[in-house]
Amino acid sequence: MRIVYVVGTRPNFVKTAPVIGALRSRLPDGRHAIVHTGQHYDRLMSEVFLEELGVPAPDHMLEVGSGSHALQTARTMERLEPVLLEERPDLVVVPGDVNSTLAAVLTAVKMGIPVAHVESGLRSFDLTMPEEVNRIVADRFSRDLFIHSEEAIGNLRAEGIAEERIHFVGNTMIDTLAALEGRFREVGMARRLGLEPGSYALITLHRPALVDGPLLAETVTQLAALASEMPVVFPVHPRTRKMMESLDAEHPGLSLIDPLGYLDFLSLLAEAGAVLTDSGGIQEETTYLGIPCFTLRDNTERPVTISAGTNTLLGLDPAAIAGIPAALAARGDAPSEPPPLWDGHAAERIADVVVAGA
């Protein structure tokens, strides 16, 4: 069997690494070709992941880089097509909801190549989010839809997806987290930064709705106010840093650091007292680790993290950051359990499906 895996952004590597490992183990005589689109091309945002996750070096580098949604998608399609012609895969595996995924699905389906979509069925029901459009298209045209939470079944049924295409396998991002837990627990990133474990808030913000417009200035002000009550550490996404510098605003008390490698970041995440984010994947990681998460968005495509009791939607409202200390005090040390099948074995279940259909 010949399989092509298309990855392009930081979370893609985390979601796909265990799938590649499981399928290479189950199909050792097959061809397993990795395509790195280069949608994230900063070393700390991509190559470090390849090093730390033990994923083989990509067989093909498309070097798509940044650009508008149309440009990024078009470049990926244009550069991926000759790769698929060369590799002649029986299956293309794509994760998540980024432009690389949309482009890979469209390219493969037009060439008559079956697609497997990892992390299917998530819906925010907000079509102003580019990721929502990408998810819908990927699910519509993929043959195998691998879902990680029960509400995804209802979402896909509502869109007319046939039951035999839907496979509830669990969360491959959690596979990676579970596999690396022994390593990142030993890193001690908090103490290396002079932080007491459990005492600080970890911040990650990158979505255009928050960082590309007028909300960013108020967000920085509110984070500075939060820093007067608890330490605040903020690994700053390159685009977010650029926008913050354009504000020319003071942010006393905020500890701004460069993006971290995956193990360093997970170490900091696992020892945080709270996390404030607009990321989808971090909502899942905090749920598995039992860390209180506050999501600065109006909606989430991962409602399972809310029902698990670890995630709170603040809305796209920076003023809501002021309520985090009180929410933490009210929450106390409430225990939480990971959702069903978030057990570190999702990729094995994916391999079961792929091998059975080979």
N, C-alpha and C positions, 0 to 999 in steps of 0.2 A: 504494500500500500504506500502511496506517495501523498504526504501531507505538507501543506504550506501553512505556517503560522504567521500572521501579519500583526505586528505590534508597532507602536509609535510614540506612546506617551508613558510617563512615569507609572501610573496605575496599571497600564497594560502589561508591563513586565511582571508585576506582582501577581496579576490574575492568570497570566499565561504560563509562567515558569512551572508550576506543578502539573499543568496539563501536558506540556512538552515532556516533562520527566516521566509521567505515567504512561504516555503513549510510546515513548522510546523504549520503555521497559517492556511493554506488552507487545510491541511490534518492532523487535530489534533488527529485523532484516528490511524494514521499510525505509523510505526516504523521508527525513524530517528536515525541512528547509525553513529557516527563520528569515523573515523579511522585516527589517527595521526601516520604517518609513522616514524616520528623522523628524517627525512632527515636534518632538522635544529633542533638541540637539545640544543643549548645554550638558557638559560632562556630568555635573552633579545631578542632573535631571534624567539621565539615561544610562551612560556608560557605567557609572558606579553600580547601578542596579544589575547590569549584566555580570559585573565582577562579584557582587555580594550574594546574588541569588544562584550563582553557579550555572546559569543558562549558557549553553554554547554560544560562541561568537556568531553573530548573524551571517548568513550565507549571502545576503543581498542587502546593501545599504542604498536607500533611495534618495536620501539627503534632501527631503522636501522642504524643511525649514518652516519659517513662519510666513504669514500672509493672510489675506482675507479667507473666509470660509470657502468661497468659490475657487480661489486660486489654490489653496491647500488641497482641496478635494480633487481638483482637475490635475494638479501635478502628480498626486499619488496615483490616480487612475492611469495617467499617461505612462508613468514609470513602472507601474506594477504589471501592466498588460504583457510586456515582453518577458518579464520574469515568469509569469504563469505559462506563457507559451513555451518557455525553456523547461520549466519544471514539470509540466503536464500533470498536475496533482489530481488525485482522486477526491480530495477534500481540502477546503480552505477553512482554517479556524481563525475566528476573530473575537476579541473581547470588547466588552463595554460599549461606549457610545460616542467616541471621538470621531473627528473627520477621517482619520485613517481607516476606521472601521467602516464608515459609510462608503468610502471610496473602494475599499476591498470588496465589500458585498456587491456593489454595482458592477465592478469589473468582472468578478467571478461569475455572477449570475448571467451576464450578457455573453460570457464565454461557455455557458453550459456546465459550469463546475459547481458541485454542491458546496454549501456553506454551513458551518456549525457556529452558532453564536453563543458565546459564553457570557452569562449575566443577562439573559433575556427577560422580557416581561416587566421591567421596571418602568413606571410611569409617574411623572410629576403632574401630568395633565395641563402643562403649561407650554403651549406651542411657541412661545417667544424664546424658549431656551433652545439653542441649536442642538444640544444633546438629546432633547426629546424627539426632534425630527429624525435624528440619526438612529435612535433606538427603534422607532416605529418602522423605518425603512428596513433596518437590519432584520427585524423580526418578521416582516412581511415576506422577505425573499430567502431567508435561511431555511435549510431543510431540517436541521436539528436545533432546537431551542433549549438551552440548558439554563434552568432557573434556580435561584438560590433562596427564594422565600415563597410562602404559600399564596400571598396575595397576587403574585405574578400569574398564577394559573387563571384567576378571574379576569385579569387584564387581557390576557391573550385570548381567552374564550370570547370576550366581548368584541374582539377584533376579528372573530371568525377563524382563528387558527385551529387547525385540526388537532385533536387530542394526541394522535400518534407522533406529532412533531414535538410535543412538550415533554421534557424530562426534568423532574425535580431531583437535582443532584447535590445541592448545597453550594457553599460559597468558596470558590477557589482562592480568593484573597485570604480567607481564613486558613486555608491549607498552608500558604506561605508563612503566615503569622505563627501558626502552631509549630511549623518546622523550625523556625528561627528563634522561638521563644527562649530556649536555653542560652543562645548566643547573645540576644539583645538584653536579656536580664543581667548579663555580666558586664555590660559596657559602662554603666554608671555615668551616663551623659549629664544628668542633672548636677551631680557633685562636681564634675569637671567644669561646669559653668558656674559653680558657686551657689547652686540652688539646693534647698532642702527638699528631698522627695516628698510629694504630697502637698507641698505648700504653694505651688505656682500654677498660673494659667498659661497654657500653650496656645498660640494663635496661628492659624493658617488661613489666609484670604487670597483669592485669585480671580474670582469670577468677574466678568466685565460689568455686570449690573451693580457691583459694589465698588470696584476699584477704578473704573474708568470714568466715573462721573462725580457729581457733587456730594454723594454719600461718603466718599472716602475721607474728606476733611473732618466730618462729624465723627466718623468711626475712630480716627486717630485721636481726637479729643476725648472720646469715651474710653478708649484703651488707656490713655494717660491717666484718666481718673481712676480706672480700675487698678492701675499700678500703684496707686496710693494706698490700696487696701490689701493687695497681694502681689508678689512678684509676677511680672508678665514677660514671657520670652516669645519672640516672634521671628521664626525663620522665614525670611522674606523672599517670596517668589520674585524672580528678576523683573517681571512686568509690574508687579505691585511696587517694588522698590522704585522703579522709574517714575511711577505715578506719584508716589509719596514725595520723592525729591522735587517734583514739579510744584508741589503745594508750598514748599519752602516754609513748612510749619514746624513748630516746636513739639516734641513728644517726650517730655520729661518722664523718667522712670521706665520707659520701654527699653527692653533689651533686644535690639535688632541684630540678628545674626544671619549669615549666609545660609542658603539651603543645605540640608544635611544629607549624608548618605542614608540608606534605608535603615541599617542597624542602629546608627546614631539617633535617627528620628524616632524609631520605635522605642528605644530606650527612654528618650525624653517623654514620649507619649505615655508609656506604661507607668511612669512615676509622676505624672501630672495630677494636680488636684482638680483641674477642670480643663476642658478644651473648648475653644471658640473657633468655629470653622464655617466655610461655605462649601467644603468638599464633600462629595458623596462617599468616597472610600473611607475617609476618616470617621464618618458616622458609623461605619461598620466595624472598623478596628476598635473604636472606643467601646462599642457594644460588646464585642468579644472579651475585651480586657476589663470591662466593668467600670470604665472611667466616665464621669459625668460630662456630657457633650452638649454644647449650645450651638445651634445652627442658625446662622444669620441669613436666612432665606425665607421666602413666603411659603415655600412648599418643599417637600422632599419626595423623591422617587423611592425612598427606603423607609416606608412607614413601620416596617418591622422593628427598626431601631427605637421608634417612639413607644410602641407597645411593649418592647423589652424593658422600658423604664430608664434607659440610659441617655436618651436624646431628647432635647427640648427645642422646638422651633421658636425662634425669637421673632420671626418675620424679617423683612428687609428694613430693619429699623435700628440704626445704631444706638438710639436712646435706650433700647432694651438691654444693652450691655450693663447698664447700671444696676440691674436687678440680679446679676449673677451671684454676688456674695450672699444675698438673702436666700436665693434658691438653693445654694449649696448648704447653707445652714439648715434649711427646712428638710433637705433630702437626707442629711445625716449619712450613715453608712449602709444605706439600703442595699441588700444583696440583689444580684441579677444573674440570670441564666442566659447563655447564648441561644439564639433561635434554633429550631430543628435543623439538623444536618450541617450545622456550622461546627464540624467536628474534626476537620483536618483530612477528610477522606473524599472530598468532592471530586477531585481530579481522577481518582480511581473509578468512581461511578461514571464519569464522562468516558473514560477508557472502556468500561464495560459496554456502553452504548455504541461507541465507534467500532469496536472490534466485532460486536454482534452484527453490525450492519455492513461490515466489510465484504 
